[in-house]
Structures are given as C-alpha cells and as structure tokens.
Amino acid sequence: MVERRPLLSVFTHLGLVIGIVIIAFPLYVTFVASTLTLEQVLTVPMQMVPGDNFWNNYAQVLTGGSTRGSTAPVAPMLFNSLVMALIIAFGKIAISIVSAFAIVYFRFPMRNFFFWMIFVTLMLPVEVRIIPTYKVVADLGMLDSYAGLTLPLIASATATFLFRQFFMTVPDELVEAARMDGAGPMRFFFDVLLPLSATSIAALFVIQFIYGWNQYLWPLLITNDESMYTTVIGIKRMIVGGDALTEWHLVMATAILAMVPPALVVILMQKWFVKGLVDTEK
Amino acid sequence: MASIELKNIYKRYGSGKDSNQVIHGVSAAINDGEFVVIVGPSGCGKSTLLRMVAGLEEVSDGEVLIGNRVVNNLEPAERDIAMVFQNYALYPHMTVFDNMAYGLKIAKMGSAEIRDRVDKAARILELAPYLTRKPRELSGGQRQRVAMGRAIVRQPQVFLFDEPLSNLDAKLRAQTRLEIQKLHRELGITSLFVTHDQVEAMTLAQRMVVMHGGVMEQFGTPEEVYNTPATTFVASFIGSPPMNLLKAAPNAPANTVVGIRPEHLEITTEGWALQVDAIEMLGAERLTYGRWVRSVSDEVVVIRSEEFLPAQTVGTTIHVTPKVGKLHYFDATTGQRKEQSQ
C-alpha cells in the first residue's frame, strides 16, 4: 500500500475477505456434501454443516467407486494421476532444460530454425492436434498405458522458453571461467547450470505437476480400461444420466481427493516456487 | 613458467564482405616472468587480444605461442593458463573452497593435494576464514581475491587479468594493485594484465603495450612510453593532464606536431606568449590553461606548476619556455614520432 491509514486497511482487508469467501465457499460446499448421505445431499436447501458420513463416503470411493456410475475404486486412480503428473512434470523439465541448453550454448546449423519450430508449437494447443496425436498413439499401441498418457504431453515450448530466458541471464564470464577450469559442456551443465536452475526447476515442477494432474481431455480419450483411469476421469465416469441418479456425495468426496495432492504440492513447495519466480540473484 | 609470443595476430568477426577486422596485426614477445600491461581506451581491442591468448576467442590469423608452443588450436584448459575476470565469474552456488578447487577437481587431482593448494592460496590471499562461505556473502574485494585464488591454485604458466580492478572502489583498487605486485614478486609468473586505466598500467607494468584502434602503438617500459611516446596517441593517452600537442607552436618545423608535457613548461619572463584562460588549483600543483596570443589557432596549452609558485591572473599574458630536451616532434599526418634533436 502506498499509504497507511486505518480506513484503507479496513477496506483492503474487506476486499481480501470477500475474495477468499468467493473462492473458498464452493470448496466448503464440496466438503460438506462429501460428508452427507445421498438423501441429505438431494434435500433442498442442502445443509451447511458437515454430516457424519465422512469415513463411509471416503472409504466407499477409495475402494469401490460409486454404486450407480463407475464402480472403479478411486485409490488406484490417485496412483495413476500421481504417476502421470510426476512423469509429465519431470519429463517436461528434463526435455526442456536440455533443449534450452542446446539452443543457448551451442552453435549448430539451423539453430534458429529449430528455435522457431519450438516457438511455433506454442501456437498449436493440445486440442488442435488431438486427432492426429490420438491416431499416432493408437497406432503405436499406447492406448491405456502410462506412456500414452504422458508422452504426448511432455514436449513443452513454454518450459523451454523459461529455461532459455534463465540461461541467457547467466553471465558469459561464468561459461568462460568453466572453460578455463577445463569443464566440458556437459560438466558445465551438471556442475554449474543445473544447480543454478534449482529454483526455476522447482517453480516449473509445481506448475507442471498441476498441469499433469488436471489433464482431462487427453486421458478421457485414450483410457478405456478402468485400471488406467485418472482421478479426474474417475469423477466424470461417476456422473451418470439424470441429476437424481448421480451419487453426488461420492462425486464430491472424489473431487476433494482430487484436489488434495496439487494443494499439498503448492503448500510444500511454496517457498521454492516463489523464489523461482522472483529470484534474481544469480 | 613461460614466455608468450604473439606473431602478427589478426582478429576478424564475420567473413567475406561483411567481415569486421578489429585487431590489425599485433606482434609482441613477452619474456618469462614478466608483468606486461595492455592498456588502451575502450574498444581498442585490448580485451580481444587477451581473450585470444586465453583461447576464449579464435585467432583469425597469426600465431600465439605460450612457452614456445603454438596454442592457436588448444582449448583454454590445455594452455596451462589462468584468468581473472572483470566480474570475477565465481560460481555462485559453490563455497569459496569449491570455487578454487573446481578446476583441480576436473583435472582429477587428489583431494589431499587440492586441500593443500587451496589452503596455501587462501593463506597468501588472507581468505582462510572465508573458505566455507558462498561468494554472495563476501565483499567485492574478497570476491576479487577468491578469483585470484582460483588462478593461483592451478599453478599456471601464465596469469591473465581482464580489468580485475575496475569493480573496486578507489581505495581498494590501490591496495589490490599493491597486492598484485607483491604476488607477482613472490610467484614470478608471467602475467598479462588488461586495463583502461593508465595509472594502473604505469604502476603495475614492467613493460606495457599501448593499443589504439586494434593496432599496437607502442611496447615498452613505462618510462619509455612516458618519456618517448611513439605516436601522438600514446602521447595524449599516457599522462594526466595529457601532453600538449601543438600545431601552432613558434618555430615548429613544417608538417610537425610539437609535443610538450605540462610539467615541462616553465613560466618565464620571455618565450611563448600565452593569454591565461583558466586556472585550476589541485592542491600540490596548479594547472594554468593558456591560448596563443599571436595566432589565430585556438589551441589550449596546459602548464603544470607547483602550488608555491605565484598564481597568474586570468586574462593576463604570460610567457612560458619549454625545458631543454623535453620537446617531442610528431609527423602531423601519420602521428609517428620523429627523432630529431631540438
């Protein structure tokens, strides 16, 4: 704040409180719904205090899914989501840091061409290339597999750019000092560049983990086998036909379960995440 | 230890029509154990020359020899040299110890010997209490010493310094200058030192190379460079205030620029007539700026005299006489020194 006045403080806090309520209220409703029985959920208006079916509902979805929609248990789905999010996050980081390294530090023929090709992929979101990608993945026999879930999503122009921008801020003298010390390119990469990129990597990990965890369209297309469902797909499969048929209390429990891991990642990595985005000390 | 020899070095950027030549044939022989300073204004190619010796820039034409070995195609690490960078280029994530030891680790030296060498360098540079710190926890002067330590531990044939003092404040710079001199006396390693600061050049150099526009204008001891500048550029670059370079001096030979250092002009009752333009009092000395009385030229002549001599008044006419044997003559078109007695 530019000025410090009591009235302004009250105003700004009021603004924040309103903002938090707008964001938190739906989450609260979701949580409350996940602790009720189906009858209680379908009562209008729904009660606003948590019920006593918490353990029942969560145990039910974790081991047996819903009874009227998909009966696939959610526990393996959480595992699938976790594997997918981790492979995507680490895959993206690994591939993009190496390609950024190549683009920034090596002079090879058609370097600019490749750089622009990476740039062009930014203009083609998943949805645009989803049919050809599906065809390719299907022909390679990767439907219903972790490889099929993750590989098409790993290439990342955004992360490549982020690392490129970071590498360009690393002073040339550091590269030269490493050359004087006798460090070859890969040695320089592992000993100097990678440790310096630690905070950027952490920030990217958070972003990409959530990106991978929240994937909906792609897993929806390529997973037919219940054992390969991710949590997000699991929620979708539990919703059946009319409103009255869907067991909303179980859907809401699954939704809460789907929200917890990304929230944990953000909370645990918060310090690093912020540092990675704002840190300028090199 | 080793000598360095530069044989007709050229540096061009780009090729064909667009090529931009920045070093135009520099040759110099630097003796074993010598401390040579390369000095010149920014953009004169002095850093490029050093970086070619280091192996960080390719040599377009000519040969670089270190210890009688042509090193043109060797990687920097294979040249047995060490370099201190202007911004120190310390690895920010490594401790002081690791910064100094990194090159030795890559060279697969045993850890006992690494510790030995680093400890010794730390003792010389008074860095022992800081070995476990990160560079960001050090002051500018300490970082600078770590950079020197990194060079020392490698026990190289040649030290290269690329303006290592330009990021230090004036006091620290003077102190570090003395330390570098002391270090050179103790280790006796051939050193090449690049700077744009003529004071640094004069005080550190055993011999100095004066560069201008990619050409080596003069290579000699500080005394030679100061007392017998080879060109008008050297005459005007070395010395503060610079040498007076006069086209309109009385009795000057045709097509000649006459040079005279401000401290070699004495205020006398007869001689060159000047109108006093301005006076600057600098404490121990006084600078008097004058213009020719009987000439259309508006050349300014600077006279440096000691403060206890009586001051002149602005606007009055004074007479000055150059000290015997202190006049320099330069060709007006080429700027080259003409050897000619007064």
Interface residues (C-beta under 8 A of the other chain):
Chain A: P171 E173 L174 E176 A177 A178 R179 M180 D181 G182 A183 R187 D191 V192 P195 L196 A198 E281 K282
Chain B: A54 G55 L56 E75 P76 A77 E78 I81 A82 M83 F85 Q86 N87 Y88 A89 L90 Y91 P92 H93 Y102 G103 I106 A107 R136 R150
